[in-house]
Amino acid sequence: MTAAPPVAIGLFDKTCSDESRMGNPKLYHATQNSDYFNHKVSFKWVSLSICHSLVLYYLPVAFHGTGIIWSNGLNADYLTLGNIVYTCVIVTVNLKAGLELDSWNWFHHLSIWGSIGAWFLLFWGYSELWSLGIRYGNWPADMSNMFHMVVRSPSFYSALLLVPFTTLIVDVVIKYISNYTYPNETHQTRQDEKLGIASKKRQMYNDSNLSALEITQLSSSEQAA
């Protein structure tokens, strides 16, 4: 349930428009210098993945508590906890993919939200197989009615809201700092496109030897004056 977003990102994501890249060849320096794939970046991703794994397991366990997750006092088992954890993993991984996007289009929306929806559909269908008489020995008796039990638990909704948010809060902060506090030329160009001033900067770039960041500083100085 997490295979579609990487494919959609790889095929359809773009950091900035074709016109901006054609007008500013220095935007290619980031990939030529391996700024997006090096030992530092790999260490950051591995470290974040370990932190994500710990939060994705221990926080739902905390919500699960003693296992009394329904108002009628019935006790949940390992399958209930496992499906809550797995649902949080599916949602978090897909949201993480969305966080790494530089641009959104309907392919990305379909891959991310469709993957989350597909998991809930599969979860519901799998838990209904036994009651529909689709059986092979005792399979899948353990999952019978599991979907309905999980979605009736308030702990499930608490985990579904708080676990992805808690897991990705550090990623959001890192993303904000890298994009807006210390932007590189690619990030700055993308921000300019959103503000509608990219074309003016492209013309300035073509008429001078200044970098995109230097042109941004010059434009800011002119506006301040």
Secondary structure, 3 states (H helix, E strand, C coil): CCCHHHHHHHHHCCCCCHHHHHHCHHHHHHHHCCCCCCHHHHHHHHHHHHHHHHHHHHHHHHHHCCCECCCCCCECCHHHHHHHHHHHHHHHHHHHHHHCCCCCCHHHHHHHHHHHHHHHHHHHHHHHCCCCCCCECCECHHHCCHHHHHHCCHHHHHHHHHHHHHHHHHHHHHHHHHHHHCCCHHHHHHHHHHHCCHHHHHHHHHCCCCCHHHHHHHHHHHHHC
